[in-house]
Amino acid sequence: MHSIDYLERCKEKFDRMFKNFDFVIIPTTASIAPKINKIEKEDTCLIWTTFGYPTISLPIYNSKKTNLPFGMQIITNKYNDFSLLELSKKISKLLK
């Protein structure tokens, strides 16, 4: 099986699973933002962009130790961008 075929099969599985949800909320990164020239933990966001889902990342707090941000990512179904923006606005207001 070619990589493109495998990727397409995975995408179809995600599409079937995701149709039962309006939004998925996950951490944007595995930890707080790394300092410049420090190694960042593996990216948890790539799968969503690979499969073409609209996403947005919101900063939710700064680390007390480093004062660097930590965020959450909201993912939605394809073509649901406006609902994603509306939810993001509501969450941002709650976090202020």
C-alpha positions in Angstrom: 0.0 0.0 0.0 1.3 3.4 -0.9 1.5 6.2 1.7 -1.0 8.3 -0.1 -3.5 5.4 -0.1 -2.9 4.8 3.6 -3.4 8.5 4.4 -6.6 8.6 2.4 -8.0 5.5 4.3 -7.1 7.1 7.6 -8.8 10.4 6.5 -12.0 8.5 5.7 -12.0 6.8 9.1 -11.5 10.2 10.8 -14.4 11.7 8.8 -16.7 8.9 9.9 -15.7 9.3 13.5 -15.8 13.1 13.5 -19.3 13.4 12.0 -20.7 12.6 15.5 -19.0 15.7 17.1 -19.4 19.4 16.6 -16.0 20.3 18.1 -13.0 18.5 19.6 -10.9 20.4 22.1 -7.3 19.4 22.8 -4.1 21.0 24.1 -2.3 22.9 21.4 1.0 21.6 22.4 2.3 18.9 24.7 3.5 21.5 27.2 4.2 25.2 27.6 5.9 27.0 24.7 9.7 26.2 24.7 12.3 28.9 25.0 14.2 30.0 21.9 16.7 27.3 20.8 15.1 24.6 23.0 13.6 21.5 21.5 9.8 21.4 21.4 7.8 18.2 22.1 6.1 16.5 19.1 3.3 18.5 17.4 -0.2 17.2 18.2 -1.8 19.5 15.6 -0.4 18.1 12.4 -3.0 15.3 12.1 -5.9 17.8 11.9 -4.3 20.0 9.2 -3.3 16.9 7.3 -6.9 15.8 7.1 -8.2 19.3 6.3 -10.2 20.1 9.5 -10.6 23.7 10.4 -8.7 24.5 13.7 -7.9 27.4 15.9 -5.5 27.7 18.8 -6.3 29.9 21.8 -3.8 30.9 24.5 -5.4 29.9 27.8 -2.7 30.8 30.3 1.0 31.6 30.8 3.3 29.3 32.8 4.1 30.8 36.2 7.6 29.3 35.9 8.5 30.7 32.4 5.7 33.2 31.7 5.3 31.4 28.3 1.9 30.6 26.9 0.0 27.3 26.9 -3.0 26.9 24.6 -5.9 24.9 23.5 -6.9 23.9 20.1 -10.5 23.6 18.9 -11.2 21.4 15.8 -14.4 21.3 13.9 -16.0 19.6 10.9 -15.1 20.7 7.5 -17.0 23.8 6.3 -17.9 24.7 9.9 -15.5 27.6 10.1 -17.9 30.3 11.2 -19.2 28.1 14.1 -15.5 27.6 15.1 -14.9 31.3 15.2 -18.1 32.0 17.2 -17.1 29.3 19.8 -13.6 30.7 19.9 -15.0 34.2 20.7 -17.1 32.9 23.5 -14.3 30.9 25.1 -11.9 33.9 24.7 -14.5 36.1 26.6 -14.7 33.5 29.4 -11.0 33.4 29.8 -10.5 37.2 30.2 
